[in-house]
Amino acid sequence: MSFVLVLVCTTAFVWVLKTPLLKCPVAFYVLAMLLNVLYVSSAFTTYPEAMRQTLFLLMQKCTLSLAVFTVVMFIGAFRKDSAVSLALRPVRAELSILACVLALGHMVMYLMSFAPRLLNGSAIDSGFLLFFATAIALMALLLILGATSFKGVKRRMDATAWKRLQKWAYVFFGLVYVHLVSILLPAALLRGDTARTSIVVYTVLFGAYAALRIHRAMKDRKTRRAERLRCAG
């Protein structure tokens, strides 16, 4: 599946480029915006086939943005003193912003595509409504979480309020899964092997994240309980 390949490559790039990303994140944001411009402009101009297919995979399917978001979420599933967390947690905010920027072109193109359908009310069924409702919720959460990931915004916010707001990232990631399934399910029900495989892959991936995050939360709770007992004693 193409997403698995993009995720593996993205993870490798994040690991290799974590220091430049931390030192000069704006350069990566500019590159992400350039990809958005190239993708959106592909609706109005003709690119070479290889470039068109690459933009389709990375941007139209939002594969690259999802891969970066997946890395961000899995970083949080590791203990803070783990090797992965120590290496990548310092760039987690920058990765979140990068993923949000990469998703902008996807949102713009699909809003342009579905606006006429919504305005004239044609061919709107329950499956489309689920897809569109999750898309709107994801867009709202994406903009809020992305904006509050900037360090300047974070410094101006109350620490408790900021942490409470960032917990919506779990809701966001869960809605991503619902959104993906709502897109793939109609094809899967029509014996679409590719769609079925995609659903299985996404279910395993999101399920693994949920299991790791729950396991981490339980261990953290036990650690805090032990610390309270030690202080009380």
Buried (B, 14 or more C-beta within 10 A) or exposed (E): EEBEEBBEEBBEBBEEEBEEBEEEBEEBBEEBBEBBEBBBEBEEEEBEEEEBEBBEBBBBBBBBBBBBBBBBBBBBBBEEEBEEBEBBBBBBBBBBBBBBBBBBBBBBBBEEEBEEEEEEEEEEEEEBEBBBBBBEBBBEBBBBBBEBBBEEEBEEEEEEEBEEBBEBBBEBBBBBBBBBBBBBBBBBEEEBEEBBEBBEBBEEBBEEBBEBBEEBEEEEEEEEEEEEEEEEE
